[in-house]
Amino acid sequence: MDKSGPLPPGHVPDLLAPGLKVVFCGTALGRVSAERRAYYANPGNFFWRTLHNTGLTPERLAPQDYARLLDYRIGLTDLCKAHFGNDNQLPPGALDAVALREKIEKYQPKILAFTSKTGASVFLGRPTGHIPLGFQSETVGDTRICVLPSPSGQARIFWNQTAWQELADAVKTFT
């Protein structure tokens, strides 16, 4: 498989439903995730272990079991559903903030959590340098917005689980 390219519709569908506590939003599937047809599937990605380490899931799920996140009222989506690859490999305009906003308005999760500053930057319309980690002042209706450091192995230099734990602590307050 190429390092980046187009995806057929519904290749890895959104995991969205009413009543979610949090929806994690990435920028786009990476090559390994596109190949395996599962979110955060690269073995070097910290996503699944972090969900478990912070208490968001009682067990460490495997990427191919991502649909089980609905059991914990957790959803998944990406800003780009039509292409895969690293952020810098996506075609111009591939990140669709309007479509994401419509999804969040429809499902109204308690929190929309971006798994990268790049995704948050596109959605919030601010440069990444002006976006702190953690909860933001903006909302989508009643949905709070949180920005997390990327769990990608390629972003390891910026990794810090603190913001993820703060998110998990907030999520645990929802019934």
Salt bridges, closest charged atoms under 4 A:
ASP14 OD1 - LYS81 NZ 3.19
ASP14 OD2 - LYS103 NZ 2.79
GLU35 OE2 - ARG31 NH1 3.02
GLU59 OE2 - ARG68 NH2 2.41
GLU138 OE2 - ARG126 NH2 2.96
ASP169 OD1 - LYS172 NZ 3.87
